[in-house]
């Protein structure tokens, strides 16, 4: 997946073209295609860059974090991404995190943050397995790397 910052004046045109392309691909192949396009607030590019770093370490697409999926691996990665954003950017708005990860609202971010902390405290093996390759990214602006 490629991340491209599109000037604001073109964002509506790009979104319309993506929807049109999704429909054409679905009509031809019968496959369901999901293209994610949203406008980043000014100054949020650094947040998106952190998500790209995490996804590169996990060898997944950024779009995979935004899927409405309840698979444990996907949920755990999303929770770690939330932790990374909140720990590295203490001034980030919860609604911005929700928008970036295609979540309903800020309360979903709070729930996922709290759940990740709870799972880390009890030593959940899946969360630790997902956290291990990205621990330097998640904890890069903090001195303690063992506690959340």
NORDA-V905389 format. One record per helix or strand of 3 or more residues. SS is the DSSP state (H for helix, E for strand). FROM is the first residue (numbers start at 0). LEN is the number of residues. If there is no record, write none. Layout:
SS_FROM_LEN ; SS_FROM_LEN
//
This chain:
H_7_22 ; H_44_14 ; H_61_4 ; H_71_17 ; H_93_7 ; H_105_17 ; H_124_8 ; H_134_4
//
